[in-house]
Amino acid sequence: MLSALKNDKAIRLALEKLPSGLTATYQQILASTLEHYPAQIQDIRVILQWLVCSVEVLSAAQLAEAVAIFPEDDILDFDAVSTDPEDVVEPISQLVLLERHENGTTVQLNHFSVEEFLLDESMVTGPLKQLHVSLEEAHSTMAELCLQYLSFSNFSTMNYAGAPSHPQHRVIQEEKARYSLLRYSTLYWQLHLRCSSLSRDSFIQRIVPRLGWSLNAEDQPNLFRHWRAVVNQTKRCSHSPICFAIEMGLHHVVDLMLPKVLNVNHVFTDGNTCLAAAATGNQVVIAKLLLPLGADVNVPVGKKMLTPLHIAAERGYADMVTLLLSAGASPHAQSDSISTPFYRAARSGDIEAMKVLMENGSDTNASTWDNWTPLMEAVGHGHEKAVDLLLSFNANPRVRTVSNFTAIGLAGRLGFESIRDKITKYLKHTDESGLESLAT
């Protein structure tokens, strides 16, 4: 503001009226914004919501698309998007930091105290209440807009049936370059929905109309396949609608979809059952809903033939492990490589999961087809506390793999000196014979 003044008198008067403290500074800036941009208040509100709640740093182009979308839109109208994306943040230029890169301009709030000010409840009753940011409402708005974006007819003519191909990959890359919000909407709509804390009635009113491409994927197959093709380029997740909703913990979505599932133990095309998806996402509450419906805790899924207990153990989800065991999951189940859930828990290094499995009769030394043991898994991943626990369970360090490795030799090869020393000490206390040969 000072740098824009034209003469010394104006600068002197402005200096005399400088606000005292950050709160007063932000109040004055936003009051000036409301005064000078009365027709853009809604756009400014949307931009502030996105800057406060976004999962990653946003670009000016993404914000330009966000403010160009209206609730009744069913297509992205590029004529409504600002030709210069930086223009949309001009009204709050004093509150943001712009960084210009080869691929565009990124926008961030220029200090964490700006976010604190915007979230402060004292704004709700003040003159700046129109610009107050409520986290729950902001997440609801962002989830709604992301889902609306994914349902645009711009993407309804795309046909992504079949396996991914190089031409498909190229088309999606071109799409993400053209549609600035496509990648963000694809990856994060479910996170904003989960953070929104919408009531069931609000969910049905605001979200369901935008979510038809997933709730009724069979009626809008191209939109669903398009979303799946975009998400496939970034991360691996469940891609059948019900399994995705379960894995992400989208409770309202699950409530709507679950009654349509004729067989709760059906293995979907993405290789998941409902319970396997719950185990993958550590969704204990949803798993508790599935079990009374007849979900089988011992159905193996995927190429590796892992049971839900294998999955939960490998990810270190002790509460899920406990629930599955209480529902009758076998601690002795074997995958295609003959690994047990306890073996998978040793890979994760989660102490609580290992203890629960041990208390339920797991074999500490159960080996795989190539004679790798849980101790070797813990050593190979550098889980020192898990190694301590396994040795206290009398895990056998003397076992050799088919490739002639031992746990102590593996620790030495990987440079885990403290783990090697612990195993050496354990061996000295139990049996000194053959110690030298085991260190190879």
C-alpha positions as CSV (number, residue, x, y, z in Angstrom):
1,M,0.0,0.0,0.0
2,L,2.8,2.4,0.9
3,S,4.7,1.6,-2.3
4,A,1.7,2.6,-4.4
5,L,1.5,6.1,-2.9
6,K,2.7,9.0,-5.0
7,N,4.1,11.7,-2.7
8,D,5.8,12.1,0.6
9,K,2.8,13.6,2.3
10,A,0.6,10.7,1.5
11,I,3.3,8.3,2.7
12,R,3.8,10.2,6.0
13,L,0.0,10.2,6.6
14,A,-0.1,6.4,5.9
15,L,2.8,5.7,8.2
16,E,1.0,7.7,11.0
17,K,-2.1,5.4,10.5
18,L,-0.3,2.1,10.4
19,P,-2.2,-0.6,12.3
20,S,-0.9,-2.0,15.6
21,G,-0.2,-5.7,15.4
22,L,-1.0,-8.5,13.0
23,T,-4.7,-8.7,13.7
24,A,-5.2,-5.0,13.1
25,T,-3.1,-5.3,10.0
26,Y,-5.2,-8.1,8.5
27,Q,-8.4,-6.4,9.5
28,Q,-7.4,-3.2,7.7
29,I,-6.3,-5.2,4.6
30,L,-9.5,-7.1,4.4
31,A,-11.7,-4.1,5.1
32,S,-9.9,-2.4,2.2
33,T,-10.5,-5.4,0.1
34,L,-14.3,-5.4,0.8
35,E,-14.4,-1.7,0.0
36,H,-12.6,-1.9,-3.3
37,Y,-13.9,-5.2,-4.6
38,P,-17.6,-5.5,-3.5
39,A,-18.6,-7.4,-6.6
40,Q,-15.9,-10.1,-6.0
41,I,-16.6,-11.0,-2.4
42,Q,-17.8,-14.5,-3.2
43,D,-14.8,-15.2,-5.4
44,I,-12.5,-13.9,-2.6
45,R,-14.3,-16.1,-0.1
46,V,-13.8,-19.2,-2.2
47,I,-10.1,-18.4,-2.8
48,L,-9.5,-18.0,0.9
49,Q,-11.3,-21.3,1.7
50,W,-9.1,-23.1,-0.9
51,L,-5.9,-21.5,0.3
52,V,-6.6,-22.5,4.0
53,C,-7.8,-26.0,3.3
54,S,-5.9,-27.2,0.3
55,V,-3.9,-30.4,0.6
56,E,-1.1,-29.1,-1.5
57,V,0.2,-25.8,-2.9
58,L,-2.3,-24.5,-5.4
59,S,-1.7,-22.7,-8.7
60,A,-3.3,-19.5,-9.8
61,A,-4.8,-21.5,-12.7
62,Q,-6.5,-23.9,-10.3
63,L,-8.0,-21.0,-8.3
64,A,-9.1,-19.3,-11.5
65,E,-11.1,-22.5,-12.4
66,A,-12.5,-22.8,-8.9
67,V,-14.1,-19.4,-8.9
68,A,-15.4,-19.8,-12.5
69,I,-17.6,-22.8,-11.6
70,F,-21.2,-22.2,-10.5
71,P,-23.5,-24.7,-8.8
72,E,-25.6,-25.2,-11.9
73,D,-22.7,-25.8,-14.2
74,D,-22.4,-29.3,-15.8
75,I,-19.5,-28.4,-18.0
76,L,-16.3,-26.4,-17.6
77,D,-16.7,-23.3,-19.6
78,F,-13.2,-22.0,-20.5
79,D,-14.7,-18.7,-21.6
80,A,-15.6,-18.1,-17.9
81,V,-12.1,-18.8,-16.6
82,S,-9.8,-15.7,-16.2
83,T,-7.4,-15.4,-19.1
84,D,-4.7,-14.2,-16.7
85,P,-5.1,-16.5,-13.6
86,E,-3.1,-14.1,-11.4
87,D,-6.0,-11.6,-11.7
88,V,-8.2,-13.7,-9.5
89,V,-5.9,-13.2,-6.5
90,E,-5.3,-9.5,-7.1
91,P,-7.9,-8.5,-4.5
92,I,-5.9,-10.3,-1.7
93,S,-2.4,-9.7,-3.1
94,Q,-1.2,-8.4,0.2
95,L,-2.1,-11.7,1.9
96,V,-0.5,-14.1,-0.6
97,L,2.8,-15.1,-1.9
98,L,3.1,-15.7,-5.6
99,E,5.9,-17.8,-7.0
100,R,6.3,-17.9,-10.8
101,H,7.6,-21.1,-12.3
102,E,8.1,-22.4,-15.8
103,N,4.7,-24.2,-15.7
104,G,2.8,-21.3,-14.0
105,T,2.3,-19.4,-10.8
106,T,1.7,-20.9,-7.4
107,V,-0.2,-19.2,-4.6
108,Q,0.1,-19.5,-0.8
109,L,-0.9,-17.4,2.2
110,N,2.2,-15.5,3.0
111,H,2.3,-16.3,6.7
112,F,0.6,-18.9,8.9
113,S,-0.8,-16.1,11.0
114,V,-3.1,-15.2,8.0
115,E,-4.7,-18.6,8.3
116,E,-5.1,-18.2,12.1
117,F,-6.8,-14.9,11.5
118,L,-9.2,-16.2,8.9
119,L,-10.1,-19.2,11.1
120,D,-10.6,-17.0,14.3
121,E,-14.2,-17.3,15.6
122,S,-14.1,-13.6,16.5
123,M,-14.5,-12.8,12.8
124,V,-17.9,-14.4,12.7
125,T,-19.7,-11.5,14.4
126,G,-17.5,-8.7,13.1
127,P,-17.6,-6.6,9.9
128,L,-15.4,-9.1,8.1
129,K,-17.7,-12.1,8.8
130,Q,-18.2,-12.7,5.0
131,L,-14.5,-13.7,4.8
132,H,-14.4,-15.9,7.9
133,V,-13.3,-19.4,7.0
134,S,-15.0,-22.4,8.7
135,L,-13.0,-25.5,8.2
136,E,-15.9,-27.8,8.1
137,E,-17.9,-25.7,5.6
138,A,-14.7,-25.1,3.5
139,H,-14.1,-28.8,3.3
140,S,-17.7,-29.4,2.3
141,T,-17.6,-26.7,-0.4
142,M,-14.3,-28.1,-1.8
143,A,-15.6,-31.7,-1.8
144,E,-18.8,-30.5,-3.5
145,L,-16.9,-28.6,-6.2
146,C,-14.3,-31.4,-6.8
147,L,-17.1,-33.9,-7.3
148,Q,-19.0,-31.5,-9.6
149,Y,-15.8,-31.1,-11.6
150,L,-15.3,-34.8,-12.1
151,S,-18.9,-35.1,-13.3
152,F,-18.5,-32.5,-16.0
153,S,-19.6,-33.5,-19.5
154,N,-16.1,-32.6,-20.7
155,F,-15.1,-36.0,-19.5
156,S,-18.2,-38.0,-20.3
157,T,-17.2,-38.9,-23.9
158,M,-13.9,-40.4,-22.9
159,N,-13.8,-44.2,-23.1
160,Y,-11.1,-45.8,-20.9
161,A,-12.3,-49.4,-20.9
162,G,-9.6,-52.0,-20.9
163,A,-6.0,-51.9,-19.6
164,P,-4.0,-48.7,-19.5
165,S,-2.1,-47.9,-22.6
166,H,0.5,-45.4,-23.7
167,P,-1.9,-43.4,-25.8
168,Q,-4.3,-43.3,-22.8
169,H,-1.5,-42.1,-20.6
170,R,-0.6,-39.3,-23.1
171,V,-4.3,-38.2,-23.3
172,I,-4.6,-37.9,-19.6
173,Q,-1.3,-36.0,-19.3
174,E,-2.7,-33.5,-21.9
175,E,-6.0,-33.3,-20.0
176,K,-4.3,-32.5,-16.7
177,A,-2.3,-29.8,-18.4
178,R,-5.5,-28.3,-19.8
179,Y,-7.9,-28.9,-16.9
180,S,-6.0,-27.4,-14.0
181,L,-8.3,-28.8,-11.2
182,L,-8.6,-32.3,-12.7
183,R,-5.7,-33.9,-10.8
184,Y,-6.5,-32.2,-7.5
185,S,-10.2,-33.1,-7.7
186,T,-9.4,-36.7,-8.6
187,L,-7.0,-37.2,-5.7
188,Y,-8.5,-35.2,-2.9
189,W,-12.3,-35.1,-3.1
190,Q,-12.6,-37.9,-0.7
191,L,-10.3,-36.2,1.8
192,H,-12.3,-33.0,1.8
193,L,-15.5,-35.1,2.1
194,R,-14.1,-37.0,5.1
195,C,-13.1,-33.7,6.8
196,S,-16.4,-32.0,6.1
197,S,-18.4,-33.8,8.9
198,L,-21.6,-33.3,6.9
199,S,-24.7,-34.7,8.5
200,R,-26.5,-37.4,6.5
201,D,-29.2,-35.0,5.3
202,S,-26.6,-32.5,4.2
203,F,-24.6,-35.2,2.5
204,I,-27.7,-36.4,0.6
205,Q,-28.6,-32.8,-0.4
206,R,-25.2,-31.5,-1.3
207,I,-23.0,-34.4,-2.2
208,V,-25.1,-37.2,-3.7
209,P,-26.2,-35.2,-6.8
210,R,-22.5,-34.7,-7.6
211,L,-21.5,-38.3,-6.9
212,G,-23.6,-40.1,-9.3
213,W,-20.6,-41.1,-11.5
214,S,-19.4,-43.2,-8.5
215,L,-22.6,-44.2,-6.7
216,N,-24.1,-45.3,-10.0
217,A,-21.0,-46.1,-12.0
218,E,-22.8,-48.6,-14.2
219,D,-25.0,-45.7,-15.5
220,Q,-22.1,-43.3,-16.1
221,P,-19.3,-45.7,-17.0
222,N,-17.2,-43.3,-18.9
223,L,-17.0,-40.7,-16.1
224,F,-16.1,-43.5,-13.6
225,R,-13.4,-44.9,-15.9
226,H,-12.1,-41.5,-16.5
227,W,-11.6,-40.9,-12.8
228,R,-10.0,-44.3,-12.4
229,A,-7.6,-43.7,-15.3
230,V,-6.5,-40.4,-13.8
231,V,-6.0,-41.7,-10.3
232,N,-4.1,-44.7,-11.7
233,Q,-1.3,-42.4,-12.8
234,T,-0.6,-41.2,-9.3
235,K,-1.3,-43.9,-6.7
236,R,-2.7,-47.4,-6.1
237,C,-6.0,-47.7,-4.4
238,S,-9.2,-49.7,-4.6
239,H,-11.0,-48.8,-7.8
240,S,-14.4,-50.5,-7.4
241,P,-16.7,-47.8,-6.0
242,I,-17.7,-49.6,-2.9
243,C,-14.2,-50.8,-2.0
244,F,-12.8,-47.3,-2.6
245,A,-15.4,-45.7,-0.3
246,I,-14.7,-48.3,2.4
247,E,-10.9,-47.9,2.1
248,M,-11.2,-44.1,2.3
249,G,-13.6,-44.2,5.3
250,L,-16.4,-42.4,3.5
251,H,-19.1,-43.6,5.9
252,H,-22.1,-41.9,4.2
253,V,-21.1,-43.2,0.8
254,V,-20.7,-46.7,2.3
255,D,-24.1,-46.5,3.9
256,L,-25.7,-45.8,0.4
257,M,-23.7,-48.4,-1.5
258,L,-23.6,-51.4,0.9
259,P,-27.2,-52.3,0.5
260,K,-26.6,-52.8,-3.2
261,V,-23.9,-55.4,-2.6
262,L,-25.5,-58.7,-3.1
263,N,-22.6,-60.7,-1.8
264,V,-20.4,-59.1,0.9
265,N,-17.6,-61.6,0.1
266,H,-17.6,-60.8,-3.6
267,V,-14.1,-60.3,-5.0
268,F,-14.3,-57.2,-7.2
269,T,-12.3,-56.6,-10.3
270,D,-9.7,-54.6,-8.4
271,G,-9.0,-57.8,-6.4
272,N,-10.6,-56.7,-3.1
273,T,-13.5,-57.8,-0.9
274,C,-15.2,-55.2,1.2
275,L,-13.4,-56.5,4.3
276,A,-10.0,-56.5,2.6
277,A,-10.7,-52.8,1.6
278,A,-11.5,-52.1,5.3
279,A,-8.3,-53.7,6.4
280,T,-6.3,-51.8,3.8
281,G,-7.7,-48.5,5.0
282,N,-7.7,-49.4,8.7
283,Q,-11.5,-48.7,8.8
284,V,-12.3,-50.5,12.0
285,V,-15.8,-49.0,12.3
286,I,-16.8,-50.1,8.8
287,A,-15.3,-53.6,9.4
288,K,-17.6,-53.9,12.4
289,L,-20.5,-53.2,10.1
290,L,-19.4,-55.8,7.6
291,L,-18.8,-58.7,10.0
292,P,-22.5,-59.1,11.0
293,L,-23.4,-59.1,7.3
294,G,-21.4,-62.3,6.9
295,A,-18.0,-60.9,5.8
296,D,-15.5,-63.8,5.8
297,V,-12.4,-62.9,7.7
298,N,-10.4,-65.6,6.0
299,V,-11.1,-64.9,2.3
300,P,-7.7,-64.3,0.5
301,V,-7.5,-61.6,-2.1
302,G,-5.1,-60.3,-4.8
303,K,-2.2,-62.0,-6.6
304,K,-0.5,-62.6,-3.3
305,M,-3.6,-64.2,-1.8
306,L,-3.5,-62.2,1.4
307,T,-6.3,-62.4,4.0
308,P,-7.6,-59.2,5.6
309,L,-5.4,-60.2,8.6
310,H,-2.3,-60.4,6.5
311,I,-3.1,-56.9,5.1
312,A,-3.8,-55.3,8.5
313,A,-0.7,-57.0,10.0
314,E,1.6,-55.8,7.2
315,R,0.3,-52.2,7.6
316,G,0.7,-52.3,11.4
317,Y,-2.9,-51.7,12.2
318,A,-3.1,-53.3,15.7
319,D,-6.7,-52.4,16.3
320,M,-7.8,-54.0,13.0
321,V,-5.7,-57.1,13.8
322,T,-7.4,-57.4,17.1
323,L,-10.8,-57.1,15.6
324,L,-10.2,-59.7,12.9
325,L,-8.7,-62.2,15.3
326,S,-11.7,-61.8,17.6
327,A,-13.9,-62.5,14.6
328,G,-12.1,-65.7,13.9
329,A,-9.4,-64.8,11.5
330,S,-6.7,-67.5,11.4
331,P,-3.2,-66.4,12.6
332,H,-1.8,-69.3,10.6
333,A,-3.2,-68.4,7.2
334,Q,-0.7,-68.6,4.4
335,S,-0.3,-66.3,1.4
336,D,1.0,-67.5,-2.0
337,S,4.6,-67.2,-0.6
338,I,3.5,-69.2,2.5
339,S,3.9,-66.0,4.7
340,T,1.7,-65.8,7.8
341,P,0.2,-62.6,9.3
342,F,2.9,-62.6,12.0
343,Y,5.5,-62.6,9.3
344,R,3.8,-59.6,7.6
345,A,3.6,-57.9,11.0
346,A,7.3,-58.3,11.4
347,R,7.7,-56.6,8.1
348,S,5.8,-53.6,9.3
349,G,7.7,-53.6,12.6
350,D,4.5,-52.8,14.6
351,I,5.1,-54.0,18.1
352,E,1.4,-54.1,19.2
353,A,0.3,-56.0,16.1
354,M,3.1,-58.6,16.7
355,K,2.2,-59.0,20.4
356,V,-1.5,-59.5,19.6
357,L,-0.7,-62.1,17.0
358,M,1.8,-63.9,19.3
359,E,-0.9,-64.0,22.0
360,N,-3.2,-65.7,19.6
361,G,-0.8,-68.5,18.8
362,S,1.3,-67.3,15.9
363,D,4.5,-69.2,15.1
364,T,7.4,-66.9,15.7
365,N,9.6,-68.8,13.2
366,A,7.0,-69.5,10.5
367,S,9.0,-69.2,7.3
368,T,8.2,-68.6,3.7
369,W,8.9,-70.7,0.6
370,D,12.5,-69.5,0.5
371,N,12.9,-70.0,4.3
372,W,12.8,-66.3,5.2
373,T,11.6,-65.9,8.8
374,P,9.8,-63.0,10.6
375,L,13.2,-62.2,12.3
376,M,14.8,-61.7,8.8
377,E,11.9,-59.5,7.7
378,A,12.4,-57.3,10.8
379,V,16.1,-57.2,10.3
380,G,15.8,-56.5,6.5
381,H,13.6,-53.4,7.2
382,G,15.7,-52.1,10.1
383,H,13.0,-52.6,12.7
384,E,15.3,-52.8,15.8
385,K,12.5,-52.8,18.4
386,A,10.8,-55.6,16.5
387,V,14.0,-57.5,16.5
388,D,14.2,-57.1,20.3
389,L,10.7,-58.4,20.6
390,L,11.3,-61.4,18.4
391,L,14.4,-62.4,20.3
392,S,12.4,-62.1,23.5
393,F,9.9,-64.5,21.8
394,N,12.9,-66.9,21.2
395,A,13.0,-66.3,17.4
396,N,15.7,-68.5,15.9
397,P,18.6,-66.5,14.4
398,R,20.3,-69.7,13.2
399,V,17.8,-70.3,10.3
400,R,19.3,-70.0,6.8
401,T,17.4,-69.0,3.7
402,V,17.6,-71.0,0.5
403,S,20.2,-68.4,-0.6
404,N,22.2,-69.2,2.5
405,F,21.5,-65.9,4.4
406,T,21.1,-65.7,8.2
407,A,19.5,-62.9,10.2
408,I,22.9,-61.8,11.6
409,G,24.5,-62.0,8.1
410,L,21.7,-59.9,6.7
411,A,22.1,-57.2,9.4
412,G,25.8,-57.0,8.6
413,R,25.3,-56.8,4.8
414,L,22.7,-54.0,5.2
415,G,24.9,-52.1,7.7
416,F,22.6,-52.4,10.7
417,E,25.4,-52.7,13.2
418,S,23.3,-52.3,16.4
419,I,20.9,-55.0,15.2
420,R,23.8,-57.3,14.3
421,D,25.4,-56.7,17.8
422,K,22.1,-57.6,19.5
423,I,21.7,-60.8,17.6
424,T,25.4,-61.6,18.3
425,K,24.8,-61.0,22.0
426,Y,21.7,-63.2,22.0
427,L,23.6,-66.0,20.3
428,K,26.4,-65.8,22.9
429,H,24.0,-66.1,25.7
430,T,22.3,-69.1,24.1
431,D,24.9,-71.1,22.2
432,E,28.3,-69.9,21.1
433,S,28.9,-72.7,18.7
434,G,28.8,-71.9,15.1
435,L,28.6,-68.1,15.7
436,E,31.3,-67.3,13.2
437,S,29.6,-69.2,10.3
438,L,26.2,-67.5,11.1
439,A,27.7,-64.1,10.6
440,T,28.2,-64.7,6.8
